């Protein structure tokens, strides 16, 4: 059994009212002392130092620009860096650097914008570049052109990818996009290569006019022709009190229909179900058959219960999904998924053993409390209770916050404790 103590040493915010620049620096130390075996064993511990600085309109917003993100926001520039080192320093660490820039495109007068963002990750032990990604965008006369290059350095060799995308709006108001991909940035082919062979072409239509429905459609063509079509349909009834979100997925030999009915109590609160018509083989005599109708799960989002906000997500088959690089202690019910879009690369998400997550949040007197309860299938504990997490955040003063989080595992295998202090300081 192992306990984890996470200490956020310091966060400093630089920027002032009306300032054109803003930045932050911080450090997180995570200690994992072993409760069995060597007394001074700290395997799995790490120290993370980070910083970022932004100027231009990004600084005016009071927050640094996300250089590591994939979307372009305000005009301006930013740079960010993260150093992650293991404790003890015998393992592999990483150094990440990101830059961002966006400004007006001027031809006699401003006609659009051009932007660039890039990220690079290096090994702290060998200084070898582990990955690199760069995206350039030009938006002018209502047309957006984007090019993205990515490189991942694996043990067997590098993997590279190149993507070109065009997006615009038709006269009817419908959005049209075309995205061509080359190379193999995620290694799906199972081999390493720096060649840029054609991989796929995706035609996207957004806001297709179809009565009271809002419809989006994506068609993908690969090296062997048509691969899949995804059609998303949104329908709002009774002044948005009842909404339906549906996804129709076609492949060469299968089709699937997912739809989520939602009862919206107000702008934030809703109750929903995830329903699927099971995949079936398309062929002679089977094209009009529906194999089965399955309710895969349900959820409740930010419903007020007394002074608390209550959320729940539950799957009736398999386990819930979460982002691969995430931890249960830092997540809540709305961060888990019942099912994944077939077009999403499976490496981005991991299926957990959780079948239900409850979250209750409330606050008073500059204090916020969040409790999450996890239930797993086949757990030996009462009611299949698998995990309990609690988080308390207190704003002690302007620019000074305290955070305490705790995780209790019913099996006693992953107890965890986090303690954080955040300090903010304004530039005179």
N, C-alpha and C positions, 0 to 999 in steps of 0.2 A: 504494500500500500504506500502511496506517495502523496504528500501534500505539496501544493505549489503556492508560493508567495510571490505576488507580482507587485512591484513598487514603481510607480511612475514618478521619477525623481523631480522633474521640473518642466513646466511649459511656460514660455515667455512670449507674449504677443507684442509686436511692435507696430505702431500705427496710431494715428490720432484723428480727431474730428476734422474732416475735410482733407485728410492727408491723401497723397497720391501713391503711397507705398504702404505695404503691410507685410509682416513676416512672423514666423514663429520658429522656435527651437525647442527640443524636448529630448527626454531620455527615459526609456523604460527598462527596468531591470527585473528579470523573472528568475526567481530562485526555486529549485525543486529539490529540497533535501530529502534523501531517502530515509524512510522510517524503519527500514530493515536492511541488512547487509552493512557495507562500509558506513561509518558514522559521518564521514565528510564527503559522501557521494553526491554530486550535483549534476549527474547526467540529465540532459534535457533542458538545462537552464540556458539563458541567453541574455544579452544586453543589446538594446536597440537604441541608437541615437539618430535623430532626424532633424531636419530643418528645411524651411522654404521661405522664399521672399518673392513678392510680386509688386509690380508698379504699373501705372496707367489706370485705366478704368477698373481693372481687377482690384487694385489697391483701394479705389474709392468705395468698393462694395464692402470693405471691412473684413475681407477674408482672402487668403492667398489663392491664386489660380491653381487648378489641378493639373500640373504638368504630366502626371502619370495617367490622366484620364484619356478617354477616346473621343470626347466631344469638345467642340469649340464653343466657348462662351463669350465673355466680354473682350473688348479690345484691350491690349496690353501685353506684358511679358511676365514670365515667372520662371524660377528655377527651384528645384527641390532635390534633396538628397537623403538617403537612408543608409545607415551602416548597421548590419546585424552580425553580431559576433557570438559564438557559442561559449558557454562556461562549463568545463574548462576549455581553454583555447586550442584544443587539439582537433576540433571538428572543422567543418567547412562553413565559412561565413560568406555574406554577400554585401556588396556595395552597389546601391542603385542611385542613378542620377537621371533627372528628367528636366527638360526645358520646354517652354511654351511661348509662342508669340502669335499675336493676331493684330492686324491693323487694316486701315482702309485701303482699297485699291483705287488709285486716282489716275484717270485719263482725262486731263483737262478739268474734270470735276469727279467727285467720288461716285463710282459706279458699282462698288461692291466691296468685298474684303478678301484678303489672302491671309493664310495662317499656316503655322508649322508647329508640330509637337514631336518630341523624340524622347525615348527612354533607353537607358543602357544599364545592364546589370553585370557586375564583375565579381569574381571570386576574391575574397579577402586573403586567401592563403597563396594562390598562384597568380593573382592579378589577371587571370584569363577572363575574357568577356564571355559571359554565359548566355546572354540574350540581348537583342537590340530590336527596337521597333521605331519607325518614323512614319508620320502621316502629314501630308500636305493637302491643303484645301484652297480652292479659288472659287468664290461665289460672285457672279456678275450677271446682270441682265436676267435675273430670275433663274439661273442655272448654276447648280453646285457641282464642282468637279473635285473628286478626292482620290488620292493615290496613297496606298499604304504598303510599306515594306517591312518584313519581319524576319528575324534570324534567330534560331535557337541552336546553341552549340552543345550537342549531346556527345556522349562518350564515343559512339561509333562514327561521329562526324556531324557537320552542320545540317540543319534543316532550314529552308528559306521559303518565303511566300511573298507574292506580290498581288495587290488588288487594285483595280481601277473601278470607280463608281461615278455615274452621272445621275443627277436628280433634278427635277424641275416640276412645273405645274402647267397642266393643259388649260386651254381657254375655259373649259367647263369647271375648273377648280380642282380637278382630279390630279393627284400627285403621281408622277411617273419616274421610276428609277431603273437603272441598268447597272449591274455589278458583275465584273469579270474577275476571276481568281486564277492565279497561276502558281505553280510550285506546290510544296507540301509542308506548310509551317507547323502542323501539329503531328506530323509523322504517321498519318493514318494509313499510308501505304506500307509501313513497316520497314522502310529503307531510308538511308540518309542521302540527301542530294541537294546541290545548289543550283540545279536546273530549274527553269521556269516553264515547265510544260503546262499546257492548258488544263485546268481542273474543273471549273464550273462557270456557268453564266446564269444569273438570277435576274428575272424581269419582275419588277414590283409595281403594283397599282394600288394607290391609296385613295380612299374616299370615292370608290366607284359608285356612281348614281344608281340606286336601286330602291325606289320608293322610300319608305320610312327606315330602311336598314342603312347602317354605315358599314361598308364592305371594303376590306383590303385583301389583296391577292398577291401571292408570290409564286412564280413558276421557275423551276430550276432545271437546267440542262447540263449534263455532264459529258464526258468523253464518248459515251455510248448513246447519246441522245437524251430524251426525256427521262428524268429521275423522279421528281415529285412536284405536286402542286399543293399549296396551303392557302385556304380561303378563310379569313376571319370575318365574322358577321356580328355586329352589335345592334341590339334592338332595345329601345326604351319605351315603356308603357306607363300610363297613368302618371304623367308628370315626373317620370324617372323613378317612381316608387318601385316598379318592377323592371328589371333589366335582364337581358339574355346575352351572354357572350358565347359564341359558338366558333369552333374551328373544324373545318372539313379538310382532311388530309388524304391525298390520292398518291399512290405509287403505281408502278407498272402492274403489280399483281395484288395490291392490297388497298383498302380504304378504311378510314376511321373517322368517326364523328364524335367530338367532345363538345359539350355545352355546359355552361355554368349559369343557372338561374340565380339572381340576387334579389333579395328583398331589402331595399334601402330605407332604413328608418329615418335617416337624415343624410347630410352630406358626408358624414364620416362613418356612421353605424350601418352595418348590413349583415344579413344572414345569407349564406350561399351554399350550394351543393355542386360537386364536381361529378358529372355523369358522362359515361362513355358508351358508345355502341362499339362492341368488340370488333377488332380487325377481322376481316374475312377475305377469303380468296375470291378474286374476280375471275370469272370464266363463264363458259357456256352453261346456262341453267342456274347460275349462282349470282348473277349481276344484281338482282333485286332482293336478295336474301339479307336479313338481319340476324346475325347469329345470336346475340344476346344484348340486353341493356343492363349496364352495371353502374351502380352508384359507387364511385371510387372513394368518396370522402365528402366532408362538409366542413364548414368553418363559420365562425362568428368574429366580426371585426369591430373593435373599439366600441362595444356596447356599454353604456353607463349602467352600473349596478351600485346604487348608493353613491358614495364618494369616489368609487374606483371605476376604472375602465377595464373591461373584460374582453379578452380575445381567446379564441380556441381554433385549432386546426387539427383535423383527424383524418386518417386514412383507413379505409376498410379492407385494404389489400396491400401486402408488402410493407414497406416502411417509408417514412417521410424523407424528402431530399433537402440538402442544404449545400451551400457553396463549399468546395473542397477545402479551401484555406480559411476555415472559420471554426470556432469553438462554441459548444453549447452555452457556456457561461456568458458569452457576448451576444447571444441571439435570443429572440423572443418568438412567440407563436407566428407572427406575420412574416418571419424570415424563413419559414419552412414551406415546402411545396409538396403537393400530393402527387403530381405527375410532371414530367418534363416534355417540352416540345421536341418532337423527333429531330428537328433540325439543329438542336443544341448539341455541341460536342460533349460527349459523356464525361470527359476528363474535368470539366468545369464544375461538376456537381458530384456528390457522393450520397449514396442511399444509407440512411441511418437505420437503427433498430427501433426508433421511436414510432409509435402508431398514433399518439395523441400528445399535444402540448397545450397546456393552459397557461395564460398570462394574465396577471392582475397588476394594475399600476395605479398609484394614487400619490398625491402630493399635497403638502401644506407647509406654510412657514419656511419657504425657500428650501424645502426638503422633498425629495422624490424617492418613492419605494417601488420596486418591481419584484414580483415573485413569479417564477416559472415552475410548473410541475410537469414532469415527463412520464409517460406511460409506455411500456414496451410489451410486446407480445411474448407470453411465456415466462415473464419475470417471476421469480420466486416470492417477491414481496407481496404484501396485501394490496389488492386491486391492481396488480401489475405495476405498482409504483417503482420507477427505475431511477429517477433523478429529481433533485430539488435544487433550484438555484434562487438566490436572493441578492438584490442589489440595492444599495442605499447611496444616494448622492445628496450632499448638503452644501449649499452656498453659504459659506461662513461670512464673507464680506465681498465687496466688489472686487473681482479679480482673484478670488481665492476659493477654491472648491475642494471638497474631500469626497472620495468615492471608496466604498467598501463593498466587495462582492464575495459570495461564498457559494460553493457547489458541494452537495452531499450526494454520494452515490449509494444506493441501497445495498449494492454488492461490496462496498468498501474498497473499490479499485481505483477510483478517480476523484477523491476528495480534493478540493481546490479552494484556495483563498487568495483574493487580490485586494491590494490596498493601493490607492492612488491619491496623489496631491497635485492639483493644478494651480499654478500661479501666473497671473497675467499682469503685464506692466505696459503702460502707454508711453510712447515716445514724447518727450516734452515739446 
